[in-house]
């Protein structure tokens, strides 16, 4: 699979999926999550 992300890039969505908060998203932003689907709101502004 081709990946355009820089080597040191930490994907905020992957962190969220792993149960970790990050500077953009927090666990409390997740509206729904099961083994197939995750839905979350975007609280941060100015990105
Ligand atoms: Zn990701």
mmCIF file of the protein (N, C-alpha, C, O) and its ligand, coordinates in Angstrom:
data_MODEL
# 
_entry.id   MODEL 
# 
loop_
_entity.id 
_entity.type 
_entity.pdbx_number_of_molecules 
1 polymer     1 
2 non-polymer 1 
# 
_entity_poly.entity_id                      1 
_entity_poly.type                           'polypeptide(L)' 
_entity_poly.nstd_linkage                   no 
_entity_poly.nstd_monomer                   no 
_entity_poly.pdbx_seq_one_letter_code       
;(UNK)(UNK)(UNK)(UNK)(UNK)(UNK)(UNK)(UNK)(UNK)(UNK)(UNK)(UNK)(UNK)(UNK)(UNK)(UNK)
(UNK)(UNK)(UNK)(UNK)(UNK)(UNK)(UNK)(UNK)(UNK)(UNK)(UNK)(UNK)(UNK)(UNK)(UNK)(UNK)
(UNK)(UNK)(UNK)(UNK)(UNK)(UNK)(UNK)(UNK)(UNK)(UNK)(UNK)(UNK)(UNK)(UNK)(UNK)
;
_entity_poly.pdbx_seq_one_letter_code_can   XXXXXXXXXXXXXXXXXXXXXXXXXXXXXXXXXXXXXXXXXXXXXXX 
_entity_poly.pdbx_strand_id                 A 
# 
loop_
_entity_poly_seq.entity_id 
_entity_poly_seq.num 
_entity_poly_seq.mon_id 
_entity_poly_seq.hetero 
1 1  UNK n 
1 2  UNK n 
1 3  UNK n 
1 4  UNK n 
1 5  UNK n 
1 6  UNK n 
1 7  UNK n 
1 8  UNK n 
1 9  UNK n 
1 10 UNK n 
1 11 UNK n 
1 12 UNK n 
1 13 UNK n 
1 14 UNK n 
1 15 UNK n 
1 16 UNK n 
1 17 UNK n 
1 18 UNK n 
1 19 UNK n 
1 20 UNK n 
1 21 UNK n 
1 22 UNK n 
1 23 UNK n 
1 24 UNK n 
1 25 UNK n 
1 26 UNK n 
1 27 UNK n 
1 28 UNK n 
1 29 UNK n 
1 30 UNK n 
1 31 UNK n 
1 32 UNK n 
1 33 UNK n 
1 34 UNK n 
1 35 UNK n 
1 36 UNK n 
1 37 UNK n 
1 38 UNK n 
1 39 UNK n 
1 40 UNK n 
1 41 UNK n 
1 42 UNK n 
1 43 UNK n 
1 44 UNK n 
1 45 UNK n 
1 46 UNK n 
1 47 UNK n 
# 
loop_
_struct_asym.id 
_struct_asym.entity_id 
A 1 
B 2 
# 
loop_
_chem_comp.id 
_chem_comp.type 
_chem_comp.mon_nstd_flag 
UNK 'L-peptide linking' . 
ZN  non-polymer         . 
# 
_pdbx_entity_nonpoly.entity_id   2 
_pdbx_entity_nonpoly.name        ? 
_pdbx_entity_nonpoly.comp_id     ZN 
# 
_pdbx_nonpoly_scheme.asym_id         B 
_pdbx_nonpoly_scheme.entity_id       2 
_pdbx_nonpoly_scheme.mon_id          ZN 
_pdbx_nonpoly_scheme.ndb_seq_num     1 
_pdbx_nonpoly_scheme.pdb_seq_num     101 
_pdbx_nonpoly_scheme.auth_seq_num    101 
_pdbx_nonpoly_scheme.pdb_mon_id      ZN 
_pdbx_nonpoly_scheme.auth_mon_id     ZN 
_pdbx_nonpoly_scheme.pdb_strand_id   A 
_pdbx_nonpoly_scheme.pdb_ins_code    . 
# 
loop_
_atom_site.group_PDB 
_atom_site.id 
_atom_site.type_symbol 
_atom_site.label_atom_id 
_atom_site.label_alt_id 
_atom_site.label_comp_id 
_atom_site.label_asym_id 
_atom_site.label_entity_id 
_atom_site.label_seq_id 
_atom_site.pdbx_PDB_ins_code 
_atom_site.Cartn_x 
_atom_site.Cartn_y 
_atom_site.Cartn_z 
_atom_site.occupancy 
_atom_site.B_iso_or_equiv 
_atom_site.pdbx_formal_charge 
_atom_site.auth_seq_id 
_atom_site.auth_comp_id 
_atom_site.auth_asym_id 
_atom_site.auth_atom_id 
_atom_site.pdbx_PDB_model_num 
ATOM   1   N  N  . UNK A 1 1  ? 0.839   -1.190 0.000  1.00 0.00 ? 1   UNK A N  1 
ATOM   2   C  CA . UNK A 1 1  ? 0.000   0.000  0.000  1.00 0.00 ? 1   UNK A CA 1 
ATOM   3   C  C  . UNK A 1 1  ? 0.875   1.241  0.000  1.00 0.00 ? 1   UNK A C  1 
ATOM   4   O  O  . UNK A 1 1  ? 1.833   1.338  0.767  1.00 0.00 ? 1   UNK A O  1 
ATOM   5   N  N  . UNK A 1 2  ? 0.542   2.181  -0.858 1.00 0.00 ? 2   UNK A N  1 
ATOM   6   C  CA . UNK A 1 2  ? 1.288   3.435  -0.918 1.00 0.00 ? 2   UNK A CA 1 
ATOM   7   C  C  . UNK A 1 2  ? 0.907   4.335  0.255  1.00 0.00 ? 2   UNK A C  1 
ATOM   8   O  O  . UNK A 1 2  ? -0.268  4.438  0.609  1.00 0.00 ? 2   UNK A O  1 
ATOM   9   N  N  . UNK A 1 3  ? 1.888   4.974  0.847  1.00 0.00 ? 3   UNK A N  1 
ATOM   10  C  CA . UNK A 1 3  ? 1.635   5.832  1.996  1.00 0.00 ? 3   UNK A CA 1 
ATOM   11  C  C  . UNK A 1 3  ? 2.374   7.150  1.802  1.00 0.00 ? 3   UNK A C  1 
ATOM   12  O  O  . UNK A 1 3  ? 3.601   7.166  1.698  1.00 0.00 ? 3   UNK A O  1 
ATOM   13  N  N  . UNK A 1 4  ? 1.638   8.249  1.753  1.00 0.00 ? 4   UNK A N  1 
ATOM   14  C  CA . UNK A 1 4  ? 2.228   9.558  1.510  1.00 0.00 ? 4   UNK A CA 1 
ATOM   15  C  C  . UNK A 1 4  ? 2.582   10.296 2.794  1.00 0.00 ? 4   UNK A C  1 
ATOM   16  O  O  . UNK A 1 4  ? 3.148   11.388 2.740  1.00 0.00 ? 4   UNK A O  1 
ATOM   17  N  N  . UNK A 1 5  ? 2.258   9.718  3.944  1.00 0.00 ? 5   UNK A N  1 
ATOM   18  C  CA . UNK A 1 5  ? 2.505   10.408 5.208  1.00 0.00 ? 5   UNK A CA 1 
ATOM   19  C  C  . UNK A 1 5  ? 4.001   10.450 5.514  1.00 0.00 ? 5   UNK A C  1 
ATOM   20  O  O  . UNK A 1 5  ? 4.709   9.482  5.239  1.00 0.00 ? 5   UNK A O  1 
ATOM   21  N  N  . UNK A 1 6  ? 4.496   11.561 6.083  1.00 0.00 ? 6   UNK A N  1 
ATOM   22  C  CA . UNK A 1 6  ? 5.885   11.614 6.543  1.00 0.00 ? 6   UNK A CA 1 
ATOM   23  C  C  . UNK A 1 6  ? 6.140   10.542 7.604  1.00 0.00 ? 6   UNK A C  1 
ATOM   24  O  O  . UNK A 1 6  ? 5.206   10.116 8.284  1.00 0.00 ? 6   UNK A O  1 
ATOM   25  N  N  . UNK A 1 7  ? 7.376   10.109 7.753  1.00 0.00 ? 7   UNK A N  1 
ATOM   26  C  CA . UNK A 1 7  ? 7.706   9.021  8.681  1.00 0.00 ? 7   UNK A CA 1 
ATOM   27  C  C  . UNK A 1 7  ? 7.319   9.342  10.122 1.00 0.00 ? 7   UNK A C  1 
ATOM   28  O  O  . UNK A 1 7  ? 6.919   8.454  10.874 1.00 0.00 ? 7   UNK A O  1 
ATOM   29  N  N  . UNK A 1 8  ? 7.441   10.616 10.505 1.00 0.00 ? 8   UNK A N  1 
ATOM   30  C  CA . UNK A 1 8  ? 7.152   10.967 11.895 1.00 0.00 ? 8   UNK A CA 1 
ATOM   31  C  C  . UNK A 1 8  ? 5.700   11.397 12.101 1.00 0.00 ? 8   UNK A C  1 
ATOM   32  O  O  . UNK A 1 8  ? 5.351   11.905 13.167 1.00 0.00 ? 8   UNK A O  1 
ATOM   33  N  N  . UNK A 1 9  ? 4.860   11.201 11.098 1.00 0.00 ? 9   UNK A N  1 
ATOM   34  C  CA . UNK A 1 9  ? 3.457   11.627 11.204 1.00 0.00 ? 9   UNK A CA 1 
ATOM   35  C  C  . UNK A 1 9  ? 2.664   10.654 12.053 1.00 0.00 ? 9   UNK A C  1 
ATOM   36  O  O  . UNK A 1 9  ? 2.672   9.449  11.800 1.00 0.00 ? 9   UNK A O  1 
ATOM   37  N  N  . UNK A 1 10 ? 1.976   11.177 13.066 1.00 0.00 ? 10  UNK A N  1 
ATOM   38  C  CA . UNK A 1 10 ? 1.076   10.361 13.866 1.00 0.00 ? 10  UNK A CA 1 
ATOM   39  C  C  . UNK A 1 10 ? -0.345  10.689 13.450 1.00 0.00 ? 10  UNK A C  1 
ATOM   40  O  O  . UNK A 1 10 ? -0.834  11.786 13.715 1.00 0.00 ? 10  UNK A O  1 
ATOM   41  N  N  . UNK A 1 11 ? -1.005  9.752  12.805 1.00 0.00 ? 11  UNK A N  1 
ATOM   42  C  CA . UNK A 1 11 ? -2.359  9.980  12.312 1.00 0.00 ? 11  UNK A CA 1 
ATOM   43  C  C  . UNK A 1 11 ? -3.326  10.091 13.487 1.00 0.00 ? 11  UNK A C  1 
ATOM   44  O  O  . UNK A 1 11 ? -3.465  9.141  14.258 1.00 0.00 ? 11  UNK A O  1 
ATOM   45  N  N  . UNK A 1 12 ? -3.996  11.231 13.638 1.00 0.00 ? 12  UNK A N  1 
ATOM   46  C  CA . UNK A 1 12 ? -4.895  11.411 14.786 1.00 0.00 ? 12  UNK A CA 1 
ATOM   47  C  C  . UNK A 1 12 ? -6.073  10.437 14.776 1.00 0.00 ? 12  UNK A C  1 
ATOM   48  O  O  . UNK A 1 12 ? -6.583  10.068 15.833 1.00 0.00 ? 12  UNK A O  1 
ATOM   49  N  N  . UNK A 1 13 ? -6.496  10.030 13.605 1.00 0.00 ? 13  UNK A N  1 
ATOM   50  C  CA . UNK A 1 13 ? -7.622  9.095  13.525 1.00 0.00 ? 13  UNK A CA 1 
ATOM   51  C  C  . UNK A 1 13 ? -7.189  7.704  13.979 1.00 0.00 ? 13  UNK A C  1 
ATOM   52  O  O  . UNK A 1 13 ? -7.939  7.017  14.673 1.00 0.00 ? 13  UNK A O  1 
ATOM   53  N  N  . UNK A 1 14 ? -5.989  7.285  13.592 1.00 0.00 ? 14  UNK A N  1 
ATOM   54  C  CA . UNK A 1 14 ? -5.475  5.986  14.049 1.00 0.00 ? 14  UNK A CA 1 
ATOM   55  C  C  . UNK A 1 14 ? -5.279  5.997  15.563 1.00 0.00 ? 14  UNK A C  1 
ATOM   56  O  O  . UNK A 1 14 ? -5.588  5.009  16.229 1.00 0.00 ? 14  UNK A O  1 
ATOM   57  N  N  . UNK A 1 15 ? -4.769  7.103  16.116 1.00 0.00 ? 15  UNK A N  1 
ATOM   58  C  CA . UNK A 1 15 ? -4.601  7.205  17.569 1.00 0.00 ? 15  UNK A CA 1 
ATOM   59  C  C  . UNK A 1 15 ? -5.947  7.097  18.273 1.00 0.00 ? 15  UNK A C  1 
ATOM   60  O  O  . UNK A 1 15 ? -6.077  6.420  19.292 1.00 0.00 ? 15  UNK A O  1 
ATOM   61  N  N  . UNK A 1 16 ? -6.936  7.770  17.719 1.00 0.00 ? 16  UNK A N  1 
ATOM   62  C  CA . UNK A 1 16 ? -8.278  7.728  18.294 1.00 0.00 ? 16  UNK A CA 1 
ATOM   63  C  C  . UNK A 1 16 ? -8.806  6.300  18.285 1.00 0.00 ? 16  UNK A C  1 
ATOM   64  O  O  . UNK A 1 16 ? -9.402  5.837  19.258 1.00 0.00 ? 16  UNK A O  1 
ATOM   65  N  N  . UNK A 1 17 ? -8.581  5.616  17.183 1.00 0.00 ? 17  UNK A N  1 
ATOM   66  C  CA . UNK A 1 17 ? -9.041  4.232  17.035 1.00 0.00 ? 17  UNK A CA 1 
ATOM   67  C  C  . UNK A 1 17 ? -8.346  3.310  18.036 1.00 0.00 ? 17  UNK A C  1 
ATOM   68  O  O  . UNK A 1 17 ? -8.931  2.329  18.497 1.00 0.00 ? 17  UNK A O  1 
ATOM   69  N  N  . UNK A 1 18 ? -7.082  3.635  18.369 1.00 0.00 ? 18  UNK A N  1 
ATOM   70  C  CA . UNK A 1 18 ? -6.322  2.831  19.334 1.00 0.00 ? 18  UNK A CA 1 
ATOM   71  C  C  . UNK A 1 18 ? -6.671  3.187  20.775 1.00 0.00 ? 18  UNK A C  1 
ATOM   72  O  O  . UNK A 1 18 ? -6.093  2.626  21.706 1.00 0.00 ? 18  UNK A O  1 
ATOM   73  N  N  . UNK A 1 19 ? -7.612  4.115  20.968 1.00 0.00 ? 19  UNK A N  1 
ATOM   74  C  CA . UNK A 1 19 ? -8.027  4.473  22.318 1.00 0.00 ? 19  UNK A CA 1 
ATOM   75  C  C  . UNK A 1 19 ? -7.170  5.541  22.945 1.00 0.00 ? 19  UNK A C  1 
ATOM   76  O  O  . UNK A 1 19 ? -7.165  5.698  24.166 1.00 0.00 ? 19  UNK A O  1 
ATOM   77  N  N  . UNK A 1 20 ? -6.423  6.300  22.101 1.00 0.00 ? 20  UNK A N  1 
ATOM   78  C  CA . UNK A 1 20 ? -5.529  7.332  22.640 1.00 0.00 ? 20  UNK A CA 1 
ATOM   79  C  C  . UNK A 1 20 ? -6.018  8.718  22.228 1.00 0.00 ? 20  UNK A C  1 
ATOM   80  O  O  . UNK A 1 20 ? -6.421  8.931  21.084 1.00 0.00 ? 20  UNK A O  1 
ATOM   81  N  N  . UNK A 1 21 ? -5.977  9.645  23.162 1.00 0.00 ? 21  UNK A N  1 
ATOM   82  C  CA . UNK A 1 21 ? -6.286  11.037 22.852 1.00 0.00 ? 21  UNK A CA 1 
ATOM   83  C  C  . UNK A 1 21 ? -5.109  11.637 22.087 1.00 0.00 ? 21  UNK A C  1 
ATOM   84  O  O  . UNK A 1 21 ? -3.990  11.131 22.160 1.00 0.00 ? 21  UNK A O  1 
ATOM   85  N  N  . UNK A 1 22 ? -5.364  12.703 21.363 1.00 0.00 ? 22  UNK A N  1 
ATOM   86  C  CA . UNK A 1 22 ? -4.292  13.431 20.682 1.00 0.00 ? 22  UNK A CA 1 
ATOM   87  C  C  . UNK A 1 22 ? -4.674  14.896 20.644 1.00 0.00 ? 22  UNK A C  1 
ATOM   88  O  O  . UNK A 1 22 ? -5.715  15.285 21.175 1.00 0.00 ? 22  UNK A O  1 
ATOM   89  N  N  . UNK A 1 23 ? -3.819  15.728 20.004 1.00 0.00 ? 23  UNK A N  1 
ATOM   90  C  CA . UNK A 1 23 ? -4.057  17.169 20.087 1.00 0.00 ? 23  UNK A CA 1 
ATOM   91  C  C  . UNK A 1 23 ? -5.286  17.610 19.304 1.00 0.00 ? 23  UNK A C  1 
ATOM   92  O  O  . UNK A 1 23 ? -5.771  18.725 19.499 1.00 0.00 ? 23  UNK A O  1 
ATOM   93  N  N  . UNK A 1 24 ? -5.788  16.772 18.436 1.00 0.00 ? 24  UNK A N  1 
ATOM   94  C  CA . UNK A 1 24 ? -6.972  17.127 17.649 1.00 0.00 ? 24  UNK A CA 1 
ATOM   95  C  C  . UNK A 1 24 ? -8.233  16.482 18.200 1.00 0.00 ? 24  UNK A C  1 
ATOM   96  O  O  . UNK A 1 24 ? -9.278  17.127 18.289 1.00 0.00 ? 24  UNK A O  1 
ATOM   97  N  N  . UNK A 1 25 ? -8.138  15.210 18.570 1.00 0.00 ? 25  UNK A N  1 
ATOM   98  C  CA . UNK A 1 25 ? -9.339  14.467 18.966 1.00 0.00 ? 25  UNK A CA 1 
ATOM   99  C  C  . UNK A 1 25 ? -9.151  13.776 20.306 1.00 0.00 ? 25  UNK A C  1 
ATOM   100 O  O  . UNK A 1 25 ? -8.047  13.364 20.663 1.00 0.00 ? 25  UNK A O  1 
ATOM   101 N  N  . UNK A 1 26 ? -10.250 13.658 21.039 1.00 0.00 ? 26  UNK A N  1 
ATOM   102 C  CA . UNK A 1 26 ? -10.254 12.957 22.319 1.00 0.00 ? 26  UNK A CA 1 
ATOM   103 C  C  . UNK A 1 26 ? -11.261 11.812 22.277 1.00 0.00 ? 26  UNK A C  1 
ATOM   104 O  O  . UNK A 1 26 ? -12.156 11.778 21.433 1.00 0.00 ? 26  UNK A O  1 
ATOM   105 N  N  . UNK A 1 27 ? -11.092 10.882 23.205 1.00 0.00 ? 27  UNK A N  1 
ATOM   106 C  CA . UNK A 1 27 ? -12.009 9.738  23.256 1.00 0.00 ? 27  UNK A CA 1 
ATOM   107 C  C  . UNK A 1 27 ? -13.459 10.179 23.413 1.00 0.00 ? 27  UNK A C  1 
ATOM   108 O  O  . UNK A 1 27 ? -14.374 9.510  22.932 1.00 0.00 ? 27  UNK A O  1 
ATOM   109 N  N  . UNK A 1 28 ? -13.666 11.315 24.092 1.00 0.00 ? 28  UNK A N  1 
ATOM   110 C  CA . UNK A 1 28 ? -15.027 11.803 24.302 1.00 0.00 ? 28  UNK A CA 1 
ATOM   111 C  C  . UNK A 1 28 ? -15.669 12.317 23.011 1.00 0.00 ? 28  UNK A C  1 
ATOM   112 O  O  . UNK A 1 28 ? -16.875 12.557 22.977 1.00 0.00 ? 28  UNK A O  1 
ATOM   113 N  N  . UNK A 1 29 ? -14.869 12.488 21.939 1.00 0.00 ? 29  UNK A N  1 
ATOM   114 C  CA . UNK A 1 29 ? -15.417 12.906 20.638 1.00 0.00 ? 29  UNK A CA 1 
ATOM   115 C  C  . UNK A 1 29 ? -16.072 11.740 19.903 1.00 0.00 ? 29  UNK A C  1 
ATOM   116 O  O  . UNK A 1 29 ? -16.816 11.947 18.945 1.00 0.00 ? 29  UNK A O  1 
ATOM   117 N  N  . UNK A 1 30 ? -15.795 10.507 20.353 1.00 0.00 ? 30  UNK A N  1 
ATOM   118 C  CA . UNK A 1 30 ? -16.335 9.338  19.654 1.00 0.00 ? 30  UNK A CA 1 
ATOM   119 C  C  . UNK A 1 30 ? -17.812 9.175  19.975 1.00 0.00 ? 30  UNK A C  1 
ATOM   120 O  O  . UNK A 1 30 ? -18.211 9.084  21.136 1.00 0.00 ? 30  UNK A O  1 
ATOM   121 N  N  . UNK A 1 31 ? -18.604 9.141  18.924 1.00 0.00 ? 31  UNK A N  1 
ATOM   122 C  CA . UNK A 1 31 ? -20.049 8.985  19.070 1.00 0.00 ? 31  UNK A CA 1 
ATOM   123 C  C  . UNK A 1 31 ? -20.418 7.508  19.097 1.00 0.00 ? 31  UNK A C  1 
ATOM   124 O  O  . UNK A 1 31 ? -21.313 7.087  19.830 1.00 0.00 ? 31  UNK A O  1 
ATOM   125 N  N  . UNK A 1 32 ? -19.709 6.729  18.278 1.00 0.00 ? 32  UNK A N  1 
ATOM   126 C  CA . UNK A 1 32 ? -20.009 5.304  18.175 1.00 0.00 ? 32  UNK A CA 1 
ATOM   127 C  C  . UNK A 1 32 ? -18.756 4.550  17.740 1.00 0.00 ? 32  UNK A C  1 
ATOM   128 O  O  . UNK A 1 32 ? -17.995 5.042  16.907 1.00 0.00 ? 32  UNK A O  1 
ATOM   129 N  N  . UNK A 1 33 ? -18.537 3.363  18.298 1.00 0.00 ? 33  UNK A N  1 
ATOM   130 C  CA . UNK A 1 33 ? -17.395 2.552  17.880 1.00 0.00 ? 33  UNK A CA 1 
ATOM   131 C  C  . UNK A 1 33 ? -17.715 1.088  18.105 1.00 0.00 ? 33  UNK A C  1 
ATOM   132 O  O  . UNK A 1 33 ? -18.148 0.708  19.193 1.00 0.00 ? 33  UNK A O  1 
ATOM   133 N  N  . UNK A 1 34 ? -17.509 0.264  17.092 1.00 0.00 ? 34  UNK A N  1 
ATOM   134 C  CA . UNK A 1 34 ? -17.527 -1.181 17.270 1.00 0.00 ? 34  UNK A CA 1 
ATOM   135 C  C  . UNK A 1 34 ? -16.354 -1.761 16.480 1.00 0.00 ? 34  UNK A C  1 
ATOM   136 O  O  . UNK A 1 34 ? -15.458 -1.014 16.087 1.00 0.00 ? 34  UNK A O  1 
ATOM   137 N  N  . UNK A 1 35 ? -16.335 -3.070 16.238 1.00 0.00 ? 35  UNK A N  1 
ATOM   138 C  CA . UNK A 1 35 ? -15.166 -3.636 15.582 1.00 0.00 ? 35  UNK A CA 1 
ATOM   139 C  C  . UNK A 1 35 ? -15.067 -3.283 14.101 1.00 0.00 ? 35  UNK A C  1 
ATOM   140 O  O  . UNK A 1 35 ? -14.045 -3.557 13.472 1.00 0.00 ? 35  UNK A O  1 
ATOM   141 N  N  . UNK A 1 36 ? -16.107 -2.684 13.539 1.00 0.00 ? 36  UNK A N  1 
ATOM   142 C  CA . UNK A 1 36 ? -16.101 -2.336 12.120 1.00 0.00 ? 36  UNK A CA 1 
ATOM   143 C  C  . UNK A 1 36 ? -16.140 -0.833 11.836 1.00 0.00 ? 36  UNK A C  1 
ATOM   144 O  O  . UNK A 1 36 ? -15.600 -0.370 10.832 1.00 0.00 ? 36  UNK A O  1 
ATOM   145 N  N  . UNK A 1 37 ? -16.781 -0.082 12.724 1.00 0.00 ? 37  UNK A N  1 
ATOM   146 C  CA . UNK A 1 37 ? -17.111 1.321  12.424 1.00 0.00 ? 37  UNK A CA 1 
ATOM   147 C  C  . UNK A 1 37 ? -16.761 2.221  13.597 1.00 0.00 ? 37  UNK A C  1 
ATOM   148 O  O  . UNK A 1 37 ? -16.931 1.840  14.755 1.00 0.00 ? 37  UNK A O  1 
ATOM   149 N  N  . UNK A 1 38 ? -16.266 3.429  13.290 1.00 0.00 ? 38  UNK A N  1 
ATOM   150 C  CA . UNK A 1 38 ? -16.111 4.444  14.320 1.00 0.00 ? 38  UNK A CA 1 
ATOM   151 C  C  . UNK A 1 38 ? -16.676 5.758  13.778 1.00 0.00 ? 38  UNK A C  1 
ATOM   152 O  O  . UNK A 1 38 ? -16.401 6.134  12.638 1.00 0.00 ? 38  UNK A O  1 
ATOM   153 N  N  . UNK A 1 39 ? -17.456 6.443  14.590 1.00 0.00 ? 39  UNK A N  1 
ATOM   154 C  CA . UNK A 1 39 ? -17.978 7.759  14.233 1.00 0.00 ? 39  UNK A CA 1 
ATOM   155 C  C  . UNK A 1 39 ? -17.581 8.732  15.323 1.00 0.00 ? 39  UNK A C  1 
ATOM   156 O  O  . UNK A 1 39 ? -17.689 8.424  16.510 1.00 0.00 ? 39  UNK A O  1 
ATOM   157 N  N  . UNK A 1 40 ? -17.117 9.916  14.916 1.00 0.00 ? 40  UNK A N  1 
ATOM   158 C  CA . UNK A 1 40 ? -16.715 10.898 15.918 1.00 0.00 ? 40  UNK A CA 1 
ATOM   159 C  C  . UNK A 1 40 ? -16.996 12.304 15.407 1.00 0.00 ? 40  UNK A C  1 
ATOM   160 O  O  . UNK A 1 40 ? -17.067 12.546 14.202 1.00 0.00 ? 40  UNK A O  1 
ATOM   161 N  N  . UNK A 1 41 ? -17.153 13.222 16.353 1.00 0.00 ? 41  UNK A N  1 
ATOM   162 C  CA . UNK A 1 41 ? -17.383 14.617 16.004 1.00 0.00 ? 41  UNK A CA 1 
ATOM   163 C  C  . UNK A 1 41 ? -16.041 15.347 15.994 1.00 0.00 ? 41  UNK A C  1 
ATOM   164 O  O  . UNK A 1 41 ? -15.077 14.913 16.624 1.00 0.00 ? 41  UNK A O  1 
ATOM   165 N  N  . UNK A 1 42 ? -15.999 16.451 15.275 1.00 0.00 ? 42  UNK A N  1 
ATOM   166 C  CA . UNK A 1 42 ? -14.797 17.289 15.233 1.00 0.00 ? 42  UNK A CA 1 
ATOM   167 C  C  . UNK A 1 42 ? -15.043 18.521 16.089 1.00 0.00 ? 42  UNK A C  1 
ATOM   168 O  O  . UNK A 1 42 ? -15.830 19.393 15.722 1.00 0.00 ? 42  UNK A O  1 
ATOM   169 N  N  . UNK A 1 43 ? -14.367 18.591 17.232 1.00 0.00 ? 43  UNK A N  1 
ATOM   170 C  CA . UNK A 1 43 ? -14.563 19.699 18.157 1.00 0.00 ? 43  UNK A CA 1 
ATOM   171 C  C  . UNK A 1 43 ? -13.573 20.824 17.860 1.00 0.00 ? 43  UNK A C  1 
ATOM   172 O  O  . UNK A 1 43 ? -13.897 22.004 18.000 1.00 0.00 ? 43  UNK A O  1 
ATOM   173 N  N  . UNK A 1 44 ? -12.354 20.440 17.445 1.00 0.00 ? 44  UNK A N  1 
ATOM   174 C  CA . UNK A 1 44 ? -11.293 21.430 17.213 1.00 0.00 ? 44  UNK A CA 1 
ATOM   175 C  C  . UNK A 1 44 ? -11.629 22.367 16.068 1.00 0.00 ? 44  UNK A C  1 
ATOM   176 O  O  . UNK A 1 44 ? -12.337 22.003 15.128 1.00 0.00 ? 44  UNK A O  1 
ATOM   177 N  N  . UNK A 1 45 ? -11.101 23.592 16.168 1.00 0.00 ? 45  UNK A N  1 
ATOM   178 C  CA . UNK A 1 45 ? -11.284 24.576 15.102 1.00 0.00 ? 45  UNK A CA 1 
ATOM   179 C  C  . UNK A 1 45 ? -9.930  25.016 14.589 1.00 0.00 ? 45  UNK A C  1 
ATOM   180 O  O  . UNK A 1 45 ? -8.915  24.866 15.270 1.00 0.00 ? 45  UNK A O  1 
ATOM   181 N  N  . UNK A 1 46 ? -9.921  25.557 13.393 1.00 0.00 ? 46  UNK A N  1 
ATOM   182 C  CA . UNK A 1 46 ? -8.721  26.146 12.838 1.00 0.00 ? 46  UNK A CA 1 
ATOM   183 C  C  . UNK A 1 46 ? -7.717  25.148 12.321 1.00 0.00 ? 46  UNK A C  1 
ATOM   184 O  O  . UNK A 1 46 ? -6.520  25.437 12.307 1.00 0.00 ? 46  UNK A O  1 
ATOM   185 N  N  . UNK A 1 47 ? -8.165  23.980 11.895 1.00 0.00 ? 47  UNK A N  1 
ATOM   186 C  CA . UNK A 1 47 ? -7.241  23.000 11.313 1.00 0.00 ? 47  UNK A CA 1 
ATOM   187 C  C  . UNK A 1 47 ? -7.300  23.092 9.799  1.00 0.00 ? 47  UNK A C  1 
ATOM   188 O  O  . UNK A 1 47 ? -6.599  22.353 9.108  1.00 0.00 ? 47  UNK A O  1 
HETATM 189 ZN ZN . ZN  B 2 .  ? -4.678  6.836  10.282 1.00 0.00 ? 101 ZN  A ZN 1 
# 
